[in-house]
Amino acid sequence: MSIGELVHAARRSRGYTQRQLSGRSGVAQSTLSDLESGKRSPSAETVDRLLLATGHQLISIPTRRHSAASATSYIAARLAEGDRELAVRHFIQLADDLAAVHREVRFALTIAEPPRTGEKRWDAAVAGLVEHRLEEEGLPLPSWVDSEDRRLRRSWVFGDGVYDLPVDPSRALPAFRRHGVLLDPATLASV
């Protein structure tokens, strides 16, 4: 996730327009627009001012693993390109990344709300994955996980056709089921 995407996600999470964030932070709207579009690389001070104005802050997490937010950016990009197979691979990599870390690092990688993928069922799948991995260690859930718009009304069998595994609903992972996603546990097993 780029700095521009990070600032954009923080701004959107608060429902601010660029003009509102500009007024709250003292950063010119044109600068904010250039930053979010990737046309400008901001200083650390500018990023700090923008994030603080949204109630966020940048922290360093002791890991090289991807956060749920950054992995979801990759998933969204692949879905936009029509590459569902690669979107599934990024999803499985996120599952592996979260499984590879523990306690506060696992929680820290999930605290920032991921951007929308453009497909509600994928948003539900990401929320289900985060809930599943945090439950494994008895960790609290970030509030975004419980959002109603990250739950499906009708169940969806996770996959893209290539990686689809038939799913017996009784075997589907509970955290995913709560989000309306049927995912067989074998899907998350790395090979």
C-alpha positions in Angstrom: 0.0 0.0 0.0 1.5 3.3 -1.0 1.5 6.4 1.1 -1.1 7.9 -1.2 -3.4 4.9 -0.7 -2.8 5.0 3.0 -3.8 8.7 3.3 -6.8 8.1 1.0 -8.0 5.1 3.1 -7.6 7.1 6.3 -9.5 10.1 4.7 -12.3 7.8 3.4 -12.6 6.0 6.7 -13.7 9.3 8.3 -15.9 10.3 5.4 -13.9 13.4 4.7 -13.6 15.0 1.3 -10.2 16.2 0.2 -11.3 19.8 0.9 -12.3 18.8 4.5 -9.1 17.1 5.2 -7.1 20.0 3.7 -8.9 22.3 6.1 -8.3 20.1 9.1 -4.7 19.4 8.4 -3.5 22.7 6.9 -2.2 20.8 3.8 -3.2 22.3 0.5 -6.0 20.4 -1.3 -3.9 20.3 -4.5 -1.0 18.7 -2.5 -3.4 16.2 -1.1 -4.8 15.4 -4.5 -1.3 14.9 -6.0 -0.3 12.8 -3.0 -3.4 10.5 -3.2 -2.9 10.1 -7.0 0.8 9.2 -6.6 2.0 12.3 -8.4 3.8 13.6 -5.3 5.9 12.0 -2.6 5.2 13.8 0.7 7.5 14.4 3.6 7.0 12.4 6.8 5.8 15.6 8.4 3.0 16.0 5.8 1.9 12.4 6.1 1.8 12.8 9.9 -0.3 15.9 9.7 -2.8 14.3 7.3 -3.1 11.1 9.3 -3.4 12.9 12.6 -6.2 15.0 11.1 -8.1 11.8 10.4 -7.4 10.4 13.8 -4.8 8.0 12.5 -1.1 7.7 12.9 1.7 5.8 11.2 3.5 3.2 13.3 6.3 0.7 12.7 5.4 -2.9 13.0 8.2 -5.4 13.6 7.5 -7.6 10.6 8.0 -7.9 6.8 4.6 -9.4 6.4 1.8 -7.6 4.6 -1.0 -6.0 6.6 -4.6 -6.8 5.7 -5.0 -3.3 4.3 -2.0 -3.6 1.9 -2.8 -7.2 0.9 -6.4 -6.1 0.1 -5.0 -3.4 -2.2 -3.3 -6.1 -4.2 -6.5 -8.2 -4.2 -8.5 -5.2 -5.4 -6.0 -4.4 -8.2 -6.1 -8.0 -9.5 -9.9 -8.1 -9.4 -10.0 -4.9 -11.4 -7.7 -6.5 -13.9 -10.0 -9.5 -14.1 -7.2 -11.8 -12.7 -9.3 -13.7 -10.1 -6.6 -16.5 -9.9 -4.0 -14.0 -8.7 -6.5 -12.4 -6.4 -7.0 -15.8 -4.7 -3.2 -16.2 -4.4 -2.9 -12.8 -2.7 -5.8 -13.8 -0.3 -4.0 -17.1 0.5 -0.7 -15.2 1.0 -2.5 -12.9 3.5 -3.8 -15.9 5.3 -0.2 -17.2 5.5 1.2 -13.8 6.5 -1.2 -13.6 9.4 -0.6 -17.2 10.5 3.2 -16.5 10.5 3.0 -13.8 13.2 1.5 -13.8 16.6 -0.1 -11.8 19.4 0.3 -8.0 19.0 1.9 -8.2 15.6 -1.0 -10.2 14.2 -3.4 -7.8 15.6 -1.4 -4.8 14.4 -1.5 -6.1 10.8 -5.3 -6.1 10.9 -6.2 -2.9 12.8 -6.4 -0.6 9.8 -9.5 -1.1 7.7 -8.7 -2.5 4.3 -9.9 -0.6 1.2 -12.9 -2.0 -0.6 -12.1 -4.6 -3.3 -14.9 -3.5 -5.6 -16.7 -6.8 -4.9 -18.7 -7.2 -1.7 -18.1 -10.9 -1.5 -14.3 -10.4 -1.4 -14.7 -7.7 1.2 -16.7 -10.3 3.3 -14.0 -12.9 2.7 -11.2 -10.6 3.9 -13.2 -9.8 7.0 -13.8 -13.5 7.6 -10.1 -14.2 7.2 -9.1 -11.6 9.7 -11.7 -12.7 12.1 -10.5 -16.3 11.7 -6.8 -15.5 12.3 -7.5 -13.3 15.3 -9.8 -15.9 16.9 -7.0 -18.4 16.6 -5.1 -16.4 19.2 -8.0 -15.1 21.2 -7.4 -11.6 20.0 -10.0 -8.8 19.8 -11.5 -7.9 16.5 -11.1 -4.5 14.9 -14.5 -2.7 14.6 -14.4 -2.8 10.7 -14.6 -6.6 10.8 -18.1 -6.5 12.3 -19.4 -4.0 9.7 -22.7 -5.1 8.2 -21.4 -4.3 4.7 -18.8 -7.0 5.2 -21.4 -9.7 5.6 -23.3 -11.3 2.7 -27.0 -12.0 2.7 -26.5 -15.1 0.5 -23.7 -17.5 1.0 -20.8 -17.5 -1.5 -18.4 -20.4 -2.1 -15.0 -18.8 -2.1 -12.8 -19.2 -5.1 -12.2 -18.3 -8.7 -13.0 -21.6 -10.4 -9.4 -22.8 -10.5 -9.0 -23.1 -6.8 -12.6 -23.9 -5.9 -13.0 -26.8 -3.5 -16.4 -28.2 -2.9 -17.6 -27.0 0.5 -19.7 -28.9 2.9 -21.3 -26.0 4.8 -20.8 -27.9 8.1 -17.1 -27.9 7.5 -16.8 -24.3 6.4 -14.8 -22.2 8.9 -17.1 -20.5 11.4 -15.6 -17.0 11.1 -16.1 -17.1 7.3 -19.7 -18.5 7.7 -20.6 -15.5 9.9 -19.6 -13.3 6.9 -21.6 -15.4 4.4 -18.5 -17.0 2.9 -18.2 -20.8 2.5 -14.5 -21.7 2.6 -13.1 -25.1 3.2 -10.3 -25.2 5.8 -8.1 -26.9 3.2 -8.1 -23.7 1.1 -6.0 -22.0 3.7 -3.5 -24.8 4.0 -0.3 -23.7 2.2 1.3 -26.3 0.0 
